[in-house]
């Protein structure tokens, strides 16, 4: 019985550690490169684009506040891509 409790606690700690690691995001606009063609040509975004956009969501305000990156996130095509990918563009 004691072994089961130790196993359960270990499992919970591993799950918590994994979720904590997945929350850490490195903000890098280069990560959004898979979205470049969808944003520039208004073509449908790829799964890779949506995945990267979702991963970079915590960084979007930082990109919006940067004058050289703002249009990459706030242009009409960028908003369309975000909408298709179900990523809300934040109000910063």
MDAnalysis code that builds the backbone (N, CA, C; Angstrom):
import MDAnalysis as mda
import numpy as np

u = mda.Universe.empty(276, n_residues=92, atom_resindex=np.repeat(np.arange(92), 3), trajectory=True)
u.add_TopologyAttr("name", ["N", "CA", "C"] * 92)
u.add_TopologyAttr("resid", np.arange(1, 93))
u.add_TopologyAttr("resname", ["UNK", "UNK", "UNK", "UNK", "UNK", "UNK", "UNK", "UNK", "UNK", "UNK", "UNK", "UNK", "UNK", "UNK", "UNK", "UNK", "UNK", "UNK", "UNK", "UNK", "UNK", "UNK", "UNK", "UNK", "UNK", "UNK", "UNK", "UNK", "UNK", "UNK", "UNK", "UNK", "UNK", "UNK", "UNK", "UNK", "UNK", "UNK", "UNK", "UNK", "UNK", "UNK", "UNK", "UNK", "UNK", "UNK", "UNK", "UNK", "UNK", "UNK", "UNK", "UNK", "UNK", "UNK", "UNK", "UNK", "UNK", "UNK", "UNK", "UNK", "UNK", "UNK", "UNK", "UNK", "UNK", "UNK", "UNK", "UNK", "UNK", "UNK", "UNK", "UNK", "UNK", "UNK", "UNK", "UNK", "UNK", "UNK", "UNK", "UNK", "UNK", "UNK", "UNK", "UNK", "UNK", "UNK", "UNK", "UNK", "UNK", "UNK", "UNK", "UNK"])
u.atoms.positions = np.array([
    [0.822, -1.190, 0.000],
    [0.000, 0.000, 0.000],
    [0.871, 1.261, 0.000],
    [1.955, 1.210, 0.749],
    [2.855, 2.356, 0.833],
    [3.489, 2.649, -0.530],
    [3.779, 1.576, -1.297],
    [4.373, 1.757, -2.617],
    [3.412, 2.462, -3.572],
    [2.144, 2.167, -3.445],
    [1.144, 2.805, -4.304],
    [1.065, 4.295, -4.005],
    [1.133, 4.662, -2.741],
    [1.089, 6.077, -2.367],
    [2.312, 6.813, -2.900],
    [3.469, 6.196, -2.787],
    [4.700, 6.819, -3.299],
    [4.604, 6.975, -4.813],
    [4.108, 5.945, -5.481],
    [3.937, 6.002, -6.931],
    [2.967, 7.126, -7.325],
    [1.863, 7.233, -6.612],
    [0.865, 8.263, -6.910],
    [1.442, 9.663, -6.730],
    [2.170, 9.878, -5.646],
    [2.776, 11.184, -5.395],
    [3.805, 11.502, -6.479],
    [4.602, 10.515, -6.850],
    [5.601, 10.712, -7.899],
    [4.929, 11.075, -9.217],
    [3.853, 10.388, -9.543],
    [3.124, 10.666, -10.772],
    [2.565, 12.087, -10.777],
    [1.991, 12.512, -9.671],
    [1.447, 13.870, -9.567],
    [2.559, 14.903, -9.728],
    [3.693, 14.671, -9.094],
    [4.817, 15.605, -9.206],
    [5.331, 15.680, -10.643],
    [5.382, 14.546, -11.331],
    [5.821, 14.554, -12.729],
    [4.854, 15.332, -13.613],
    [3.577, 15.153, -13.393],
    [2.572, 15.877, -14.175],
    [2.678, 17.376, -13.918],
    [2.824, 17.759, -12.659],
    [2.954, 19.180, -12.331],
    [4.227, 19.766, -12.924],
    [5.317, 19.026, -12.863],
    [6.580, 19.508, -13.428],
    [6.453, 19.665, -14.936],
    [5.801, 18.730, -15.608],
    [5.612, 18.803, -17.049],
    [4.774, 20.009, -17.423],
    [3.706, 20.278, -16.694],
    [2.865, 21.421, -17.023],
    [3.594, 22.725, -16.777],
    [4.459, 22.772, -15.779],
    [5.236, 23.982, -15.510],
    [6.229, 24.240, -16.641],
    [6.878, 23.186, -17.111],
    [7.834, 23.326, -18.202],
    [7.126, 23.793, -19.468],
    [5.937, 23.286, -19.739],
    [5.249, 23.658, -20.964],
    [4.771, 25.109, -20.942],
    [4.710, 25.733, -19.768],
    [4.273, 27.123, -19.687],
    [5.387, 28.092, -20.072],
    [6.640, 27.658, -19.951],
    [7.751, 28.529, -20.283],
    [7.820, 28.701, -21.803],
    [7.780, 29.939, -22.252],
    [7.798, 30.238, -23.680],
    [8.958, 31.171, -23.956],
    [9.704, 30.873, -24.981],
    [10.748, 31.778, -25.435],
    [10.147, 32.635, -26.534],
    [10.033, 33.919, -26.279],
    [9.459, 34.829, -27.267],
    [10.454, 35.071, -28.382],
    [10.095, 34.613, -29.551],
    [10.937, 34.802, -30.719],
    [10.025, 34.896, -31.942],
    [9.953, 36.057, -32.557],
    [9.071, 36.205, -33.711],
    [9.441, 35.262, -34.854],
    [10.657, 34.773, -34.874],
    [11.082, 33.812, -35.897],
    [10.248, 32.535, -35.799],
    [9.744, 32.251, -34.589],
    [8.906, 31.065, -34.391],
    [7.622, 31.139, -35.211],
    [7.233, 32.330, -35.624],
    [6.015, 32.501, -36.411],
    [6.259, 32.388, -37.916],
    [7.453, 31.998, -38.309],
    [7.782, 31.859, -39.732],
    [6.817, 30.940, -40.490],
    [6.313, 29.852, -39.880],
    [5.362, 29.025, -40.629],
    [4.070, 29.764, -41.015],
    [3.834, 30.912, -40.422],
    [2.625, 31.697, -40.725],
    [2.873, 32.765, -41.793],
    [4.103, 32.954, -42.199],
    [4.447, 34.059, -43.103],
    [3.647, 34.021, -44.403],
    [3.568, 32.861, -45.032],
    [2.850, 32.821, -46.316],
    [1.356, 33.025, -46.125],
    [0.788, 32.496, -45.042],
    [-0.644, 32.684, -44.786],
    [-0.960, 34.152, -44.532],
    [-0.062, 34.841, -43.845],
    [-0.285, 36.256, -43.542],
    [-0.068, 37.121, -44.777],
    [0.943, 36.804, -45.559],
    [1.251, 37.661, -46.710],
    [0.356, 37.395, -47.918],
    [-0.165, 36.183, -48.060],
    [-0.961, 35.870, -49.251],
    [-2.427, 35.588, -48.953],
    [-2.785, 35.611, -47.696],
    [-4.153, 35.314, -47.278],
    [-4.556, 33.870, -47.576],
    [-3.546, 32.986, -47.675],
    [-3.842, 31.560, -47.853],
    [-4.152, 30.946, -46.494],
    [-4.814, 29.797, -46.461],
    [-5.141, 29.188, -45.169],
    [-3.869, 28.830, -44.394],
    [-3.881, 29.025, -43.080],
    [-2.697, 28.686, -42.288],
    [-2.526, 27.170, -42.170],
    [-1.278, 26.757, -42.076],
    [-0.975, 25.339, -41.898],
    [-1.151, 24.958, -40.427],
    [-1.143, 23.664, -40.167],
    [-1.207, 23.195, -38.780],
    [0.015, 23.675, -38.012],
    [1.175, 23.696, -38.684],
    [2.398, 24.176, -38.033],
    [2.257, 25.644, -37.652],
    [1.644, 26.431, -38.525],
    [1.413, 27.848, -38.225],
    [0.542, 27.990, -36.990],
    [-0.569, 27.279, -36.965],
    [-1.488, 27.390, -35.819],
    [-0.816, 26.928, -34.533],
    [-0.031, 25.873, -34.613],
    [0.680, 25.373, -33.434],
    [1.657, 26.433, -32.907],
    [2.430, 27.026, -33.800],
    [3.400, 28.054, -33.383],
    [2.699, 29.307, -32.867],
    [1.620, 29.691, -33.522],
    [0.873, 30.865, -33.082],
    [0.315, 30.641, -31.676],
    [-0.184, 29.452, -31.422],
    [-0.686, 29.112, -30.091],
    [0.440, 29.146, -29.066],
    [1.588, 28.598, -29.422],
    [2.733, 28.599, -28.511],
    [3.225, 30.008, -28.217],
    [3.172, 30.876, -29.198],
    [3.681, 32.236, -29.051],
    [2.636, 33.213, -28.513],
    [1.441, 32.750, -28.223],
    [0.371, 33.633, -27.750],
    [0.789, 34.506, -26.561],
    [1.530, 33.969, -25.574],
    [1.941, 34.838, -24.463],
    [2.868, 35.983, -24.888],
    [3.406, 35.896, -26.079],
    [4.363, 36.899, -26.560],
    [3.725, 37.946, -27.464],
    [2.468, 37.762, -27.823],
    [1.856, 38.631, -28.830],
    [1.846, 40.099, -28.429],
    [1.605, 40.411, -27.151],
    [1.633, 41.826, -26.733],
    [3.018, 42.431, -26.938],
    [4.029, 41.657, -26.644],
    [5.400, 42.129, -26.846],
    [5.615, 42.444, -28.323],
    [5.110, 41.597, -29.210],
    [5.256, 41.828, -30.649],
    [4.437, 43.037, -31.097],
    [3.242, 43.184, -30.553],
    [2.377, 44.312, -30.923],
    [3.007, 45.633, -30.506],
    [3.687, 45.653, -29.382],
    [4.315, 46.885, -28.888],
    [5.587, 47.239, -29.655],
    [6.111, 46.314, -30.425],
    [7.308, 46.555, -31.215],
    [6.886, 47.073, -32.591],
    [7.223, 48.331, -32.927],
    [6.776, 48.910, -34.204],
    [7.166, 48.090, -35.433],
    [8.290, 47.404, -35.387],
    [8.702, 46.635, -36.563],
    [8.008, 45.278, -36.653],
    [7.317, 44.848, -35.607],
    [6.613, 43.562, -35.619],
    [5.096, 43.712, -35.582],
    [4.628, 44.904, -35.230],
    [3.190, 45.135, -35.015],
    [2.325, 44.625, -36.165],
    [2.663, 44.986, -37.412],
    [1.832, 44.592, -38.546],
    [1.800, 43.084, -38.763],
    [2.843, 42.405, -38.331],
    [2.889, 40.956, -38.481],
    [1.809, 40.295, -37.621],
    [1.352, 41.006, -36.573],
    [0.342, 40.460, -35.652],
    [-1.020, 41.118, -35.844],
    [-1.045, 42.377, -36.256],
    [-2.315, 43.115, -36.280],
    [-2.880, 43.398, -37.669],
    [-2.199, 43.000, -38.718],
    [-2.731, 43.239, -40.066],
    [-4.016, 42.433, -40.255],
    [-4.848, 42.836, -41.211],
    [-6.082, 42.076, -41.446],
    [-5.831, 40.582, -41.728],
    [-4.805, 40.280, -42.529],
    [-4.508, 38.868, -42.806],
    [-4.016, 38.148, -41.554],
    [-3.226, 38.823, -40.721],
    [-2.744, 38.208, -39.483],
    [-3.919, 37.914, -38.550],
    [-4.858, 38.835, -38.487],
    [-6.044, 38.614, -37.649],
    [-6.882, 37.453, -38.186],
    [-6.953, 37.336, -39.510],
    [-7.690, 36.229, -40.121],
    [-7.021, 34.897, -39.774],
    [-5.700, 34.852, -39.882],
    [-4.959, 33.637, -39.530],
    [-5.195, 33.288, -38.063],
    [-5.107, 34.273, -37.194],
    [-5.334, 34.031, -35.765],
    [-6.746, 33.510, -35.512],
    [-7.713, 34.075, -36.206],
    [-9.105, 33.649, -36.032],
    [-9.266, 32.191, -36.475],
    [-8.690, 31.835, -37.627],
    [-8.767, 30.458, -38.121],
    [-8.076, 29.502, -37.148],
    [-6.968, 29.953, -36.586],
    [-6.214, 29.122, -35.624],
    [-6.812, 29.152, -34.224],
    [-7.856, 29.959, -34.037],
    [-8.530, 30.087, -32.735],
    [-7.581, 30.632, -31.667],
    [-6.818, 31.626, -32.057],
    [-5.933, 32.332, -31.128],
    [-6.409, 33.776, -31.064],
    [-6.820, 34.205, -29.892],
    [-7.301, 35.579, -29.725],
    [-6.114, 36.542, -29.716],
    [-6.217, 37.587, -30.513],
    [-5.208, 38.646, -30.483],
    [-5.513, 39.511, -29.266],
    [-4.559, 39.651, -28.351],
    [-4.841, 40.404, -27.121],
    [-4.924, 41.904, -27.368],
    [-5.620, 42.576, -26.490],
    [-5.633, 44.041, -26.471],
    [-4.547, 44.442, -25.474],
    [-3.543, 45.098, -25.963],
    [-2.382, 45.408, -25.100],
    [-2.339, 46.869, -24.711],
])
